[in-house]
Amino acid sequence: MTDMPDLLTRGGPVIWAIAALSVLTLALILWKLYRLSTLGAWSGGHVATEAITLWQQGDAVGALSLLTARRSVRARLAHAAMSAHRDVFLSDEAAREETARIARTMLAELRAGLRPLDLIVTIAPLLGLLGTVLGMIAAFQALQEAGGQTDPATLAGGIWEALLTTAAGMAVAIPAAAALTWFDSIADRVQADMEGDATRIFTRGGAR
């Protein structure tokens, strides 16, 4: 059974690069989970819904007080939309534009870190393939130099070492792709909720 340090040594520089990517991937996933938690990606929906109900009933003050100091993106967006709608210096169109601007900023916060994950999903398998190609080239060069006296076991060992990098690259890319899809779906769901909340705020109730 080959241990991890031996695998890293046999894989060469490419396997070390993939190992570094694996550490970066884990760090990004953990940071993203923490970031989504602090932004309230899984909370705050019921508070925003309750506040919008008060807003539609004409209790703008109660709705705003319920949302004040809330940290979730849904609550913050609802508070911003209500505040913009009540601002006598903003037309209805300008209030909508201001709300959309704030929503874009919040969504950018939600999607922060997704591009690096997307890049890892792309380059990890390519690095693995590069390592395999380089390893196969080295193995067949050794075969050519040895002529007909090559030990099949030695050749097989060179081939599995070359294939090691492909396996490592896929091992990094697969969880990164799964995490990327999950995080992206969370951002899409929050965006849909925010758009629905903003529509309810601007189309029903909430007189200035």
Buried (B, 14 or more C-beta within 10 A) or exposed (E): EEEEEEBBEBBBEBBEBBBEBBEBBBEBBEEBBEBBEEBBBEBBBEBBBBBBBBBBEEBBEBBBEBBEEBEBBBBBBBBBBBBBBBEEEBEEEEBBEBBBEBBEEBBEBBBBBBEBBBEBBEBBBEBBBBBBBBBBEBBBEEBEEEEEEBEEEEBEEBBEBBBBBBBBBBBBBEBBBEBBEEBBEBBEEBBEBBEBBBEBBBEEBBEE
